[in-house]
Every structure is written in C-alpha cells, then in structure tokens.
C-alpha cells in the first residue's frame, strides 16, 4: 500500500503537468512555488517515477509516464469528487428510491448485477425496475421517470451520459435438428434465405438499421421476415420452424434450440448504462465504475460448441435421429 500518497500530490502534479510549469501552477493552486517543488520531488522519489523533464527556458514537458499520469490523476480526482457528492446526497436523504430500467435485448443477469451493485452501496434504497425498449427508456430518463437504464447501442442523446459496459457476440439461433447445427460455425452465405426472424424494427430502429448494414456488407439481403418483440418470441418462431434468428451469445435457450457463431464476422450487441448528465442520483457514477471493475475481472468468452455428433441411420434402429443428438453450445452463465 502506498500510504504516503495523498490526493494533494495528484492535484498538485496534475496542475504542474497541465500548465507545464511551476509558477503558473502555484498561482492557480494558491500556494508557493517551493512547496510545489518539494511535493513533486517527494512523490516521484517515493513512487520511483519521472513525470517530467525540465527545458532550458524553465518550462517542463511530461515524460511518457507523465502523460499517463495526467489521465489517471484526472480519473482519480473525478472519482473522489463523485464519492463526496454521493455521500453528501445520502446524508441529505436524497436517494430513497432508485428507478432502474432494462431493455428487452440486454442481459437480465447483468441488470440483476447492476441492481445488486447499487444495493451494496446503499442497502436501504428501494429499487423500482422498469422494462422497455432502448429509445423508450432513453425518453423516460430525459423526462425524469427513470434514473438510469441498461440499454443496447447505438443510442445518442445530448442530455444523456452513455457508458458502454460490455459487448456480446451475435450468434445464430437454430433448431438442434437443423442441418446447419452439425457445423462448428455458420457461414454468412448460409444466412441468405434462411435468416427470416428479426427483432421488430420499431423496437430499436437504430440497431435494426445497423444490423441490416452488417448483413448487406456481407452480401445478405433480407427482404421478407417475421417480427418479434422479445428474444423469447424469436426463439418460439425458430422452434416452430420459421427460419433462423440472431440473438445475443449467452441468451438462455429452449431445449430444442442451440446457437452457432458466424464465421468471418464480428457482429455484437453492445450494452451500456444511460443516465441524465445533470439530473441523476449521485450514486450512479460510482455504480458505473463499480460495475465496470467487476466486469473487467470476468473473462467474457464466445460460445464454443463441441464437435457435433450425429447418429447414423443404422445406429438409431431405423428411426429418425432425435433432436439434440449433438453436444449443445455452451451457454455461459456469468451472473447468478
């Protein structure tokens, strides 16, 4: 532990590096130049780093470590301010209830983790969940009926902070008895004419347009397709034989279904936290940092199905091979 390091060290050195000199930094910090010199020397000696070099004209230039220090010190000081603001708001009794939203395409487990993280910060705060579509939740954040929401991108709004949390691959959802399920991956050419179930375009127009762009760039034209408003509805249509669909990797599946990654593409569903830039519970920025740190500790892997094993006709006593004879794709359960 570096118990010798204090916030004033970071505040002083940040100002020195930003102003590229001690005199201007001392004036803005309302302290003496010799005091800054002592603080800067002590910090660099204790940390065994060199943050700047002096030029002949008396100014300074950050070293590579100094450039990194600028970003890190800003982050540390911003976090400190956010923590103090949150504590003051809690003391004033401003955060009695938190109204959190989750869009239909986001991972429900991630939303539960989001709510649990807030409970760990403020156990006495009641949480009121709201489910909906991304753009609907965005408008509810703007009008103040929702405090923060787990949404899927793309999303832009001048009044919202939108911080990406995670990217999950899009995979093909298909029946276990489909011929394509025998392969480790589905080729983009296999989607032509078979991809006929999509999330309803009006539920997230920007995401729908982005998906169609990805498909077009891969030479896939989707002209006529079924609409579904929720991943469970998409699975129902796949199960009943209406075609293939694309879903978020890790989505819990019906027993008759499986998933396969798509070869040669990097299509993802990107999940973010959205909240109002000015009007939000002061615990939200702390919560976002906490959740990002938790997610960084958890390795997120693509679904990697085992090699399919298909029974020969003679091995099943002349009967049609049952559904699911191959090893199913592993669905990662990251949150309990």
C-alpha angles and dihedrals in degrees: 000000000000096000092162091067115095132183091249089063090058093043093049096045093045091056091046092052094043093050092037092223145064101231097057091041092052092051093051092045092046093233137108125277093232089055091054090048092054093046093049093048094048094049094050092046095049093044094040092230137124112218102176145006126222123239127212093255090059097255123116136227124208117245120224088270089048092054089053090047091058093060094041094047091050089051092049094048093045089052091049091053091047092051092050092047090050093049091049091050091050091049090052090052094242097137108061097132132025119203109204127180134204126195122225096250096050123098108267089208091058090051091052088050089050092053092044091052090055090048089054089055097042112014094179095057116104116225121214111194123208124192123203147108124308098252092042090053091046091057091047090054090051093050092045101246092113125041100200137346142200104234139169122240151277095067129143129179128154093223098049136083106218116190119182115228108175146355120217123189120247110236134185116260113209142152117277090235092054116118088232090061089071090071127079090227137016117237118228088239088061089063093062107103092357102068098084105139119076137165109267108274093223093057092066111000096179093051090047091052091048092051092050088051091053090049093048091050088055092050095255119138118195109190106155122028144148120259124228128182099201137028089247090057090049090053091049091055092048091048091052091054103255094133142272128320138192119237139168114279109252096032110145107253138211113252092251094055137073137175136233129193119243115246119237100006137093104207114160144177106230117208124201143171115242125194137155116277094226109013109057137112106272090235093067098081089048090048092052092051091047093050093047090052091051092049092049089060093054115075109224112211132185118250106267110192119206119246109288115249113204120191116233118238092250093051093060095054092254093305127126110269109261122246115271099025090143123073106269124239112269111250109209114226103200100164128047 
